[in-house]
Amino acid sequence: MAGVSLQCGDCGTLLKSVEEAQEHAELTSHSNFSESTEPVLNLVCSTCSKPCRSKTESDLHTKRTGHTGFVDKTAEAAKPISLEVPKGDSEGGTSDQNEEMVVPEVDKTLLEELESMGFSTARATRALHFSGNASLEAAVTWIESHENTPDIDEMPLVPAVSKTKATKPSLTPEETNAILKELREKARKKKEEEEKRTEREREKERIRVGKELLEAKRIEEDNERKRLLALRKAEKEEERRAREKIRQKLEEDKAERRRKLGLPAEDPSTVKPSTTVVEEKKSFLPIRPATKTEQMRECLRSLKQNHKEDDARVKRAFQTLLTYVGNVARNPDEEKFRKIRLSNAAFQDRVGALKGGIEFLEICGFEKIDGGEILFLPRDKVEIPVLNSAGSELDSAIKNPFFGVL
C-alpha cells in the first residue's frame, strides 16, 4: 500500500506533506521521517465545519467551543502522497477557472491571536490555511518563511468543494529526499549548537568550582599561618619566662654568696631596678621552687641542660619517666609499678645515669629503701594530682622544642 502520510520517527506525529514535516522539524529539531500507510485524521466539526487532524485536536476544539459532533472524513481525504506536480496548480490557485472560489475556513481563535499580534487578517488567514491550522507557532513560522512572497497580504481562495483543503504543490522523490536531507542537517546543526552551549556552561561551572577550591585552600593556609604564629608567640613567652627565672635564680645565688662570705647586702639605691624586684622577691621565695610542680619543671630543665649534647637521650629519659609516672597514676594499687630497682640495667641506661632523673622521681614521692638499692613509692603517699602534674611537665618537655634552652 502506498504511503499517505509522513511519520516522525522521534515522536510518532503523522504529517500530511513534506512541507509539514519541514515545519515540524524546525519547531522540534526532529529529523527522522518515513512514509506511513496510516492517514492523518480528518475529523470535521458538524457545527462549524472546522477540520481536526487528530483526536487530541478535536478534544481541544470541543474544549474551546463546546462543539461535540464530528464527522470522520479520513477515508475520503486519505490518498497516496503525489510526487507529480499538477499542471496549472500553485499555492492558493486552482486549475479550473470556472470553479467557485471561497475563503478557506480557519481557526477563529488562532486568527484572533494572530491579529492581536499585529498581522493583517489576510496574512493571518493565509498562514493558518497553509500551515494546516496546526498551531499559533506553526502559523508564525510560515509567515516568517514567506514574508517576501508578493501575495502574502492577499486573502487566499480555494475551490468551494475543497475549501478545507490547502492546495500545495507536490514534490518529486529527489526534491523530497533533498528536503529530508536539509531537515536532518538543520537538526544536526541545532544539536551541535546545543552541545557547544552545554559545554560552555560546563566550563563556566568548572571555573567557578576551581575558584571556590582555590579560595578554600587560601583560607586554610591563612588559618595555618595564624596557628603557627600563635605557637611561636607561646614559645617566645615560654622562653621569656625561662630567662626571667634564670635571672632571678642568679640574683638569689649572688645574694646568698655575699651572705656566706659575710659581705653586706648590696645597697638598694645602687642596684638596678630589676635587682630591686629580685631582692623584694627574695624575702618571699625560697631558693628551690615553692611547689612540687615548679620543682619538677626545674629538675627537668637541669637534666636537659646537663646533657644538652645528647638531645635524643634526654628525650628518651623524659619518655621513660612519663611511662613510670603514668603506670602508677593508672594503677596505684599495683606494687610492681611503685617499685624500681636502681641496679636495673635498662633503668640505669635510660634514667639513672642522667643527673636529675632519680631526683625527679623523688619529687614525685619515690623513696630509696634497702640501702638505696630500690626506689619505692608507698601506697599511702601516692598523690594523683602530683603524678598528673608530673605527666603534664614531662609532656611539655617532650613536645616543646625550646624547653630548657636557656
C-alpha positions as a Markdown table, in Angstrom:
| # | Residue | x | y | z |
|---|---|---|---|---|
| 1 | Met | 0.0 | 0.0 | 0.0 |
| 2 | Ala | 1.3 | 3.5 | -1.0 |
| 3 | Gly | 2.2 | 5.9 | 1.8 |
| 4 | Val | -0.4 | 8.5 | 2.6 |
| 5 | Ser | 1.5 | 10.4 | 5.3 |
| 6 | Leu | 4.9 | 11.1 | 6.8 |
| 7 | Gln | 5.6 | 9.8 | 10.3 |
| 8 | Cys | 8.1 | 11.4 | 12.6 |
| 9 | Gly | 10.3 | 8.6 | 14.0 |
| 10 | Asp | 11.2 | 10.7 | 17.1 |
| 11 | Cys | 7.8 | 11.5 | 18.4 |
| 12 | Gly | 5.4 | 9.5 | 16.2 |
| 13 | Thr | 3.4 | 12.5 | 14.8 |
| 14 | Leu | 1.7 | 11.9 | 11.5 |
| 15 | Leu | 2.2 | 14.7 | 8.9 |
| 16 | Lys | 0.3 | 15.3 | 5.6 |
| 17 | Ser | 3.1 | 16.5 | 3.5 |
| 18 | Val | 6.8 | 17.2 | 3.2 |
| 19 | Glu | 6.2 | 20.9 | 3.9 |
| 20 | Glu | 4.5 | 20.0 | 7.2 |
| 21 | Ala | 7.5 | 17.7 | 8.0 |
| 22 | Gln | 9.9 | 20.5 | 7.4 |
| 23 | Glu | 7.9 | 22.9 | 9.7 |
| 24 | His | 7.7 | 20.1 | 12.3 |
| 25 | Ala | 11.5 | 19.6 | 12.1 |
| 26 | Glu | 12.1 | 23.4 | 12.6 |
| 27 | Leu | 9.9 | 23.5 | 15.7 |
| 28 | Thr | 11.1 | 20.3 | 17.3 |
| 29 | Ser | 14.6 | 19.6 | 15.8 |
| 30 | His | 13.4 | 16.1 | 14.9 |
| 31 | Ser | 14.8 | 14.7 | 11.6 |
| 32 | Asn | 13.8 | 11.1 | 11.3 |
| 33 | Phe | 10.8 | 10.9 | 8.9 |
| 34 | Ser | 9.5 | 8.0 | 6.9 |
| 35 | Glu | 6.4 | 7.3 | 4.8 |
| 36 | Ser | 3.4 | 5.8 | 6.6 |
| 37 | Thr | 0.2 | 4.0 | 5.3 |
| 38 | Glu | -1.7 | 5.5 | 8.2 |
| 39 | Pro | -3.6 | 8.6 | 7.1 |
| 40 | Val | -3.8 | 11.8 | 9.1 |
| 41 | Leu | -7.3 | 12.0 | 10.6 |
| 42 | Asn | -9.8 | 14.4 | 9.0 |
| 43 | Leu | -12.5 | 15.0 | 11.7 |
| 44 | Val | -14.8 | 17.7 | 10.6 |
| 45 | Cys | -16.8 | 19.6 | 13.2 |
| 46 | Ser | -20.6 | 19.2 | 12.5 |
| 47 | Thr | -21.3 | 22.7 | 13.9 |
| 48 | Cys | -18.6 | 24.9 | 12.4 |
| 49 | Ser | -17.0 | 22.6 | 9.8 |
| 50 | Lys | -13.5 | 23.0 | 11.3 |
| 51 | Pro | -11.2 | 20.1 | 10.3 |
| 52 | Cys | -9.2 | 18.4 | 13.0 |
| 53 | Arg | -6.3 | 16.2 | 12.2 |
| 54 | Ser | -6.2 | 14.2 | 15.4 |
| 55 | Lys | -8.3 | 13.1 | 18.3 |
| 56 | Thr | -6.3 | 15.5 | 20.5 |
| 57 | Glu | -7.0 | 18.4 | 18.3 |
| 58 | Ser | -10.8 | 17.6 | 18.2 |
| 59 | Asp | -10.8 | 17.4 | 22.0 |
| 60 | Leu | -9.1 | 20.8 | 22.2 |
| 61 | His | -11.7 | 22.2 | 19.7 |
| 62 | Thr | -14.5 | 20.8 | 21.9 |
| 63 | Lys | -13.0 | 22.4 | 25.0 |
| 64 | Arg | -12.7 | 25.8 | 23.3 |
| 65 | Thr | -16.1 | 25.9 | 21.5 |
| 66 | Gly | -18.3 | 23.3 | 23.2 |
| 67 | His | -18.9 | 21.6 | 19.8 |
| 68 | Thr | -19.0 | 17.8 | 20.3 |
| 69 | Gly | -20.1 | 16.4 | 17.0 |
| 70 | Phe | -17.5 | 15.4 | 14.4 |
| 71 | Val | -17.8 | 13.6 | 11.0 |
| 72 | Asp | -14.9 | 11.3 | 10.2 |
| 73 | Lys | -13.8 | 12.0 | 6.6 |
| 74 | Thr | -10.4 | 10.4 | 6.9 |
| 75 | Ala | -11.2 | 7.8 | 4.2 |
| 76 | Glu | -12.3 | 10.5 | 1.7 |
| 77 | Ala | -9.1 | 12.5 | 2.2 |
| 78 | Ala | -6.6 | 9.6 | 2.5 |
| 79 | Lys | -4.7 | 9.1 | -0.7 |
| 80 | Pro | -1.1 | 8.4 | -1.7 |
| 81 | Ile | 1.2 | 11.3 | -1.5 |
| 82 | Ser | 1.6 | 12.6 | -5.0 |
| 83 | Leu | 5.1 | 13.1 | -6.2 |
| 84 | Glu | 4.0 | 14.7 | -9.5 |
| 85 | Val | 3.4 | 18.4 | -9.9 |
| 86 | Pro | 0.0 | 19.0 | -11.5 |
| 87 | Lys | -0.2 | 21.5 | -14.3 |
| 88 | Gly | -1.6 | 24.9 | -13.5 |
| 89 | Asp | -1.6 | 24.1 | -9.7 |
| 90 | Ser | 0.0 | 26.6 | -7.4 |
| 91 | Glu | -0.2 | 27.9 | -3.8 |
| 92 | Gly | -3.6 | 29.5 | -3.4 |
| 93 | Gly | -4.5 | 28.7 | -7.1 |
| 94 | Thr | -6.8 | 26.3 | -9.0 |
| 95 | Ser | -6.9 | 24.5 | -12.4 |
| 96 | Asp | -10.5 | 25.2 | -13.1 |
| 97 | Gln | -11.1 | 28.9 | -13.6 |
| 98 | Asn | -14.9 | 28.4 | -13.7 |
| 99 | Glu | -15.0 | 26.7 | -10.3 |
| 100 | Glu | -16.3 | 28.8 | -7.4 |
| 101 | Met | -13.5 | 30.2 | -5.2 |
| 102 | Val | -14.2 | 30.9 | -1.5 |
| 103 | Val | -12.1 | 32.0 | 1.5 |
| 104 | Pro | -10.9 | 28.9 | 3.4 |
| 105 | Glu | -12.2 | 28.2 | 7.0 |
| 106 | Val | -9.5 | 28.7 | 9.6 |
| 107 | Asp | -9.4 | 28.5 | 13.4 |
| 108 | Lys | -11.0 | 31.7 | 14.6 |
| 109 | Thr | -9.3 | 31.7 | 18.0 |
| 110 | Leu | -5.9 | 31.4 | 16.4 |
| 111 | Leu | -6.9 | 34.1 | 13.8 |
| 112 | Glu | -7.8 | 36.5 | 16.6 |
| 113 | Glu | -4.5 | 35.8 | 18.4 |
| 114 | Leu | -2.5 | 36.5 | 15.2 |
| 115 | Glu | -4.5 | 39.7 | 14.6 |
| 116 | Ser | -3.7 | 40.8 | 18.1 |
| 117 | Met | 0.0 | 40.3 | 17.4 |
| 118 | Gly | -0.3 | 42.9 | 14.6 |
| 119 | Phe | -0.7 | 40.6 | 11.5 |
| 120 | Ser | -3.3 | 41.6 | 8.9 |
| 121 | Thr | -6.5 | 39.4 | 8.5 |
| 122 | Ala | -5.4 | 38.3 | 5.0 |
| 123 | Arg | -1.9 | 37.4 | 6.1 |
| 124 | Ala | -3.1 | 35.6 | 9.3 |
| 125 | Thr | -5.7 | 33.6 | 7.3 |
| 126 | Arg | -3.2 | 32.7 | 4.6 |
| 127 | Ala | -0.7 | 31.5 | 7.3 |
| 128 | Leu | -3.3 | 29.4 | 9.2 |
| 129 | His | -4.6 | 27.9 | 6.0 |
| 130 | Phe | -1.3 | 26.8 | 4.6 |
| 131 | Ser | 0.1 | 25.7 | 8.0 |
| 132 | Gly | -2.9 | 23.4 | 8.3 |
| 133 | Asn | -4.4 | 25.2 | 11.3 |
| 134 | Ala | -1.9 | 23.3 | 13.4 |
| 135 | Ser | -0.9 | 25.9 | 16.0 |
| 136 | Leu | 0.0 | 29.5 | 16.5 |
| 137 | Glu | 3.7 | 28.7 | 16.4 |
| 138 | Ala | 3.4 | 26.9 | 13.0 |
| 139 | Ala | 1.5 | 29.9 | 11.6 |
| 140 | Val | 4.1 | 32.4 | 12.8 |
| 141 | Thr | 6.8 | 30.2 | 11.3 |
| 142 | Trp | 5.0 | 30.1 | 8.0 |
| 143 | Ile | 4.7 | 33.9 | 7.9 |
| 144 | Glu | 8.5 | 34.3 | 8.7 |
| 145 | Ser | 9.4 | 31.9 | 5.9 |
| 146 | His | 7.0 | 33.5 | 3.3 |
| 147 | Glu | 7.2 | 37.2 | 4.3 |
| 148 | Asn | 8.8 | 38.1 | 0.9 |
| 149 | Thr | 6.0 | 36.4 | -1.1 |
| 150 | Pro | 4.2 | 39.1 | -3.2 |
| 151 | Asp | 0.7 | 37.9 | -2.5 |
| 152 | Ile | 1.2 | 37.3 | 1.2 |
| 153 | Asp | -1.3 | 40.0 | 2.2 |
| 154 | Glu | -4.0 | 38.8 | -0.3 |
| 155 | Met | -6.9 | 36.8 | 1.1 |
| 156 | Pro | -6.4 | 33.1 | 0.0 |
| 157 | Leu | -9.1 | 31.5 | -2.1 |
| 158 | Val | -9.8 | 27.8 | -2.5 |
| 159 | Pro | -12.4 | 25.8 | -4.5 |
| 160 | Ala | -15.8 | 25.7 | -2.8 |
| 161 | Val | -15.9 | 21.9 | -2.9 |
| 162 | Ser | -12.5 | 21.7 | -1.1 |
| 163 | Lys | -12.3 | 24.8 | 0.9 |
| 164 | Thr | -11.0 | 22.9 | 4.0 |
| 165 | Lys | -8.0 | 21.6 | 1.9 |
| 166 | Ala | -4.8 | 23.5 | 1.4 |
| 167 | Thr | -3.6 | 23.0 | -2.2 |
| 168 | Lys | 0.2 | 22.6 | -2.2 |
| 169 | Pro | 2.5 | 21.6 | -4.9 |
| 170 | Ser | 3.7 | 18.0 | -5.0 |
| 171 | Leu | 7.3 | 17.2 | -4.9 |
| 172 | Thr | 9.4 | 14.8 | -6.9 |
| 173 | Pro | 11.3 | 12.0 | -4.9 |
| 174 | Glu | 14.5 | 13.8 | -5.5 |
| 175 | Glu | 13.1 | 17.0 | -4.0 |
| 176 | Thr | 11.6 | 15.1 | -1.1 |
| 177 | Asn | 15.0 | 13.5 | -0.3 |
| 178 | Ala | 16.7 | 16.9 | -0.6 |
| 179 | Ile | 14.2 | 18.4 | 1.8 |
| 180 | Leu | 14.6 | 15.5 | 4.3 |
| 181 | Lys | 18.3 | 15.8 | 4.0 |
| 182 | Glu | 18.1 | 19.5 | 4.7 |
| 183 | Leu | 15.9 | 18.8 | 7.7 |
| 184 | Arg | 18.4 | 16.3 | 9.1 |
| 185 | Glu | 21.2 | 18.9 | 8.5 |
| 186 | Lys | 19.3 | 21.6 | 10.4 |
| 187 | Ala | 18.7 | 19.2 | 13.3 |
| 188 | Arg | 22.3 | 18.2 | 13.3 |
| 189 | Lys | 23.5 | 21.8 | 13.4 |
| 190 | Lys | 21.0 | 22.6 | 16.2 |
| 191 | Lys | 22.2 | 19.7 | 18.2 |
| 192 | Glu | 25.8 | 20.7 | 17.7 |
| 193 | Glu | 25.0 | 24.3 | 18.9 |
| 194 | Glu | 23.2 | 22.9 | 21.9 |
| 195 | Glu | 26.2 | 20.7 | 22.7 |
| 196 | Lys | 28.5 | 23.7 | 22.4 |
| 197 | Arg | 26.3 | 25.7 | 24.7 |
| 198 | Thr | 26.2 | 22.9 | 27.2 |
| 199 | Glu | 30.0 | 22.6 | 27.1 |
| 200 | Arg | 30.4 | 26.4 | 27.7 |
| 201 | Glu | 28.1 | 26.1 | 30.7 |
| 202 | Arg | 30.1 | 23.1 | 32.0 |
| 203 | Glu | 33.4 | 25.1 | 31.5 |
| 204 | Lys | 31.9 | 28.0 | 33.5 |
| 205 | Glu | 30.9 | 25.7 | 36.2 |
| 206 | Arg | 34.4 | 24.1 | 36.3 |
| 207 | Ile | 36.0 | 27.6 | 36.5 |
| 208 | Arg | 33.6 | 28.5 | 39.4 |
| 209 | Val | 34.3 | 25.3 | 41.3 |
| 210 | Gly | 38.1 | 25.9 | 40.7 |
| 211 | Lys | 37.9 | 29.4 | 42.1 |
| 212 | Glu | 36.0 | 28.1 | 45.2 |
| 213 | Leu | 38.6 | 25.4 | 45.8 |
| 214 | Leu | 41.4 | 28.0 | 45.5 |
| 215 | Glu | 39.7 | 30.3 | 47.9 |
| 216 | Ala | 39.1 | 27.4 | 50.4 |
| 217 | Lys | 42.8 | 26.5 | 50.1 |
| 218 | Arg | 43.8 | 30.1 | 50.7 |
| 219 | Ile | 41.7 | 30.4 | 53.8 |
| 220 | Glu | 43.1 | 27.1 | 55.1 |
| 221 | Glu | 46.7 | 28.3 | 54.5 |
| 222 | Asp | 45.9 | 31.6 | 56.2 |
| 223 | Asn | 44.5 | 29.8 | 59.3 |
| 224 | Glu | 47.6 | 27.6 | 59.4 |
| 225 | Arg | 49.8 | 30.6 | 59.3 |
| 226 | Lys | 47.9 | 32.2 | 62.2 |
| 227 | Arg | 48.2 | 28.9 | 64.1 |
| 228 | Leu | 52.0 | 28.8 | 63.6 |
| 229 | Leu | 52.3 | 32.5 | 64.7 |
| 230 | Ala | 50.3 | 31.8 | 67.8 |
| 231 | Leu | 52.5 | 28.8 | 68.5 |
| 232 | Arg | 55.7 | 30.8 | 68.0 |
| 233 | Lys | 54.3 | 33.6 | 70.3 |
| 234 | Ala | 53.6 | 31.0 | 73.0 |
| 235 | Glu | 57.1 | 29.6 | 72.6 |
| 236 | Lys | 58.7 | 33.0 | 72.9 |
| 237 | Glu | 56.6 | 33.7 | 76.1 |
| 238 | Glu | 57.9 | 30.4 | 77.5 |
| 239 | Glu | 61.5 | 31.4 | 76.7 |
| 240 | Arg | 60.9 | 34.8 | 78.3 |
| 241 | Arg | 59.7 | 33.2 | 81.5 |
| 242 | Ala | 62.6 | 30.8 | 81.5 |
| 243 | Arg | 65.1 | 33.7 | 81.1 |
| 244 | Glu | 63.4 | 35.6 | 83.9 |
| 245 | Lys | 63.5 | 32.6 | 86.2 |
| 246 | Ile | 67.2 | 32.0 | 85.5 |
| 247 | Arg | 67.9 | 35.7 | 86.1 |
| 248 | Gln | 66.1 | 35.6 | 89.4 |
| 249 | Lys | 68.0 | 32.5 | 90.4 |
| 250 | Leu | 71.3 | 34.1 | 89.6 |
| 251 | Glu | 70.5 | 37.1 | 91.7 |
| 252 | Glu | 69.4 | 34.9 | 94.6 |
| 253 | Asp | 72.6 | 32.9 | 94.3 |
| 254 | Lys | 74.7 | 36.1 | 94.2 |
| 255 | Ala | 72.9 | 37.4 | 97.3 |
| 256 | Glu | 73.4 | 34.0 | 99.1 |
| 257 | Arg | 77.2 | 34.0 | 98.3 |
| 258 | Arg | 77.5 | 37.5 | 99.7 |
| 259 | Arg | 75.8 | 36.4 | 102.9 |
| 260 | Lys | 78.1 | 33.4 | 103.3 |
| 261 | Leu | 81.2 | 35.5 | 102.7 |
| 262 | Gly | 80.0 | 37.9 | 105.4 |
| 263 | Leu | 79.7 | 40.7 | 102.9 |
| 264 | Pro | 76.9 | 43.3 | 103.5 |
| 265 | Ala | 73.9 | 43.2 | 101.2 |
| 266 | Glu | 74.0 | 45.5 | 98.2 |
| 267 | Asp | 72.7 | 49.0 | 98.7 |
| 268 | Pro | 69.3 | 49.1 | 97.1 |
| 269 | Ser | 70.0 | 52.6 | 95.9 |
| 270 | Thr | 72.9 | 51.4 | 93.8 |
| 271 | Val | 71.1 | 48.4 | 92.4 |
| 272 | Lys | 69.3 | 48.4 | 89.1 |
| 273 | Pro | 65.5 | 48.5 | 89.2 |
| 274 | Ser | 65.3 | 44.8 | 88.2 |
| 275 | Thr | 67.6 | 43.9 | 91.0 |
| 276 | Thr | 65.4 | 45.6 | 93.5 |
| 277 | Val | 62.5 | 43.5 | 92.3 |
| 278 | Val | 64.6 | 40.4 | 92.8 |
| 279 | Glu | 65.5 | 41.5 | 96.3 |
| 280 | Glu | 61.9 | 42.0 | 97.2 |
| 281 | Lys | 61.0 | 38.5 | 95.9 |
| 282 | Lys | 63.9 | 37.0 | 97.8 |
| 283 | Ser | 62.3 | 37.7 | 101.1 |
| 284 | Phe | 59.2 | 35.8 | 100.0 |
| 285 | Leu | 60.5 | 32.9 | 97.8 |
| 286 | Pro | 62.9 | 30.1 | 98.8 |
| 287 | Ile | 65.8 | 29.1 | 96.7 |
| 288 | Arg | 64.0 | 26.0 | 95.3 |
| 289 | Pro | 60.6 | 26.4 | 93.7 |
| 290 | Ala | 57.8 | 26.7 | 96.2 |
| 291 | Thr | 55.6 | 24.0 | 94.7 |
| 292 | Lys | 56.3 | 20.5 | 93.6 |
| 293 | Thr | 55.2 | 21.4 | 90.0 |
| 294 | Glu | 57.9 | 24.1 | 89.9 |
| 295 | Gln | 60.4 | 21.7 | 91.4 |
| 296 | Met | 59.7 | 19.1 | 88.7 |
| 297 | Arg | 60.0 | 21.7 | 86.0 |
| 298 | Glu | 63.3 | 23.0 | 87.3 |
| 299 | Cys | 64.6 | 19.4 | 87.7 |
| 300 | Leu | 63.7 | 18.6 | 84.1 |
| 301 | Arg | 65.4 | 21.8 | 82.8 |
| 302 | Ser | 68.5 | 21.0 | 84.8 |
| 303 | Leu | 68.5 | 17.4 | 83.3 |
| 304 | Lys | 68.3 | 18.8 | 79.8 |
| 305 | Gln | 71.0 | 21.4 | 80.5 |
| 306 | Asn | 73.3 | 18.8 | 82.0 |
| 307 | His | 73.0 | 16.6 | 78.9 |
| 308 | Lys | 72.3 | 19.1 | 76.1 |
| 309 | Glu | 74.9 | 17.5 | 73.9 |
| 310 | Asp | 72.7 | 14.3 | 73.6 |
| 311 | Asp | 69.2 | 15.5 | 72.9 |
| 312 | Ala | 67.9 | 12.1 | 71.8 |
| 313 | Arg | 69.0 | 10.5 | 75.1 |
| 314 | Val | 67.3 | 13.3 | 77.1 |
| 315 | Lys | 64.1 | 12.8 | 75.2 |
| 316 | Arg | 64.2 | 9.1 | 75.8 |
| 317 | Ala | 64.7 | 9.7 | 79.5 |
| 318 | Phe | 61.7 | 12.0 | 79.6 |
| 319 | Gln | 59.6 | 9.4 | 77.8 |
| 320 | Thr | 60.7 | 6.7 | 80.3 |
| 321 | Leu | 59.9 | 8.9 | 83.3 |
| 322 | Leu | 56.5 | 9.6 | 81.7 |
| 323 | Thr | 55.9 | 5.8 | 81.5 |
| 324 | Tyr | 56.8 | 5.3 | 85.2 |
| 325 | Val | 54.5 | 8.1 | 86.3 |
| 326 | Gly | 51.7 | 7.1 | 84.1 |
| 327 | Asn | 51.7 | 3.4 | 85.2 |
| 328 | Val | 51.5 | 4.5 | 88.9 |
| 329 | Ala | 48.7 | 7.0 | 88.1 |
| 330 | Arg | 46.6 | 4.5 | 86.3 |
| 331 | Asn | 47.4 | 1.5 | 88.7 |
| 332 | Pro | 48.1 | 3.0 | 92.1 |
| 333 | Asp | 47.4 | -0.3 | 93.9 |
| 334 | Glu | 49.9 | -2.3 | 91.8 |
| 335 | Glu | 53.1 | -2.6 | 93.8 |
| 336 | Lys | 55.2 | -3.6 | 90.8 |
| 337 | Phe | 54.6 | -0.1 | 89.3 |
| 338 | Arg | 55.6 | 1.6 | 92.5 |
| 339 | Lys | 58.9 | -0.2 | 92.9 |
| 340 | Ile | 62.1 | 0.4 | 90.8 |
| 341 | Arg | 65.4 | -1.4 | 91.2 |
| 342 | Leu | 68.2 | 1.1 | 90.8 |
| 343 | Ser | 70.6 | -1.6 | 89.6 |
| 344 | Asn | 68.4 | -2.5 | 86.7 |
| 345 | Ala | 70.5 | -2.0 | 83.5 |
| 346 | Ala | 67.6 | -0.6 | 81.4 |
| 347 | Phe | 66.7 | 1.9 | 84.2 |
| 348 | Gln | 70.3 | 3.0 | 84.6 |
| 349 | Asp | 70.8 | 3.4 | 80.8 |
| 350 | Arg | 67.6 | 5.4 | 80.4 |
| 351 | Val | 67.2 | 7.4 | 83.6 |
| 352 | Gly | 69.6 | 6.5 | 86.4 |
| 353 | Ala | 72.8 | 7.5 | 84.6 |
| 354 | Leu | 71.4 | 11.0 | 83.8 |
| 355 | Lys | 71.8 | 13.7 | 86.5 |
| 356 | Gly | 68.3 | 14.7 | 87.6 |
| 357 | Gly | 66.4 | 11.6 | 86.6 |
| 358 | Ile | 66.2 | 10.0 | 90.1 |
| 359 | Glu | 65.7 | 13.4 | 91.7 |
| 360 | Phe | 62.5 | 13.8 | 89.6 |
| 361 | Leu | 61.1 | 10.5 | 90.8 |
| 362 | Glu | 61.9 | 11.5 | 94.4 |
| 363 | Ile | 59.9 | 14.8 | 93.9 |
| 364 | Cys | 57.0 | 12.6 | 92.7 |
| 365 | Gly | 57.1 | 10.7 | 96.1 |
| 366 | Phe | 59.5 | 7.8 | 95.5 |
| 367 | Glu | 61.9 | 7.0 | 98.4 |
| 368 | Lys | 65.1 | 5.0 | 98.5 |
| 369 | Ile | 64.9 | 1.8 | 100.6 |
| 370 | Asp | 67.1 | -1.3 | 101.2 |
| 371 | Gly | 70.3 | 0.7 | 101.5 |
| 372 | Gly | 69.5 | 2.8 | 98.5 |
| 373 | Glu | 69.1 | -0.1 | 96.1 |
| 374 | Ile | 65.4 | 0.4 | 95.4 |
| 375 | Leu | 63.1 | 3.3 | 94.7 |
| 376 | Phe | 59.7 | 2.7 | 96.3 |
| 377 | Leu | 56.5 | 4.8 | 96.4 |
| 378 | Pro | 54.3 | 3.8 | 99.4 |
| 379 | Arg | 50.6 | 3.4 | 98.7 |
| 380 | Asp | 49.6 | 5.9 | 101.3 |
| 381 | Lys | 51.9 | 8.5 | 99.7 |
| 382 | Val | 50.6 | 8.2 | 96.2 |
| 383 | Glu | 49.2 | 11.7 | 95.3 |
| 384 | Ile | 47.3 | 11.5 | 92.0 |
| 385 | Pro | 47.4 | 15.3 | 91.5 |
| 386 | Val | 51.2 | 15.3 | 91.9 |
| 387 | Leu | 51.5 | 12.5 | 89.4 |
| 388 | Asn | 49.2 | 14.3 | 86.9 |
| 389 | Ser | 51.3 | 17.4 | 87.2 |
| 390 | Ala | 54.5 | 15.4 | 86.6 |
| 391 | Gly | 52.9 | 13.9 | 83.5 |
| 392 | Ser | 52.0 | 17.4 | 82.2 |
| 393 | Glu | 55.5 | 18.7 | 82.8 |
| 394 | Leu | 57.1 | 15.7 | 81.1 |
| 395 | Asp | 54.7 | 16.1 | 78.1 |
| 396 | Ser | 55.6 | 19.8 | 77.8 |
| 397 | Ala | 59.3 | 19.0 | 78.0 |
| 398 | Ile | 58.9 | 16.4 | 75.2 |
| 399 | Lys | 56.8 | 18.5 | 72.8 |
| 400 | Asn | 58.3 | 22.0 | 73.4 |
| 401 | Pro | 61.5 | 22.3 | 71.3 |
| 402 | Phe | 62.6 | 25.3 | 73.3 |
| 403 | Phe | 62.1 | 23.7 | 76.7 |
| 404 | Gly | 65.3 | 24.2 | 78.8 |
| 405 | Val | 67.1 | 26.0 | 76.1 |
| 406 | Leu | 68.1 | 28.9 | 78.4 |
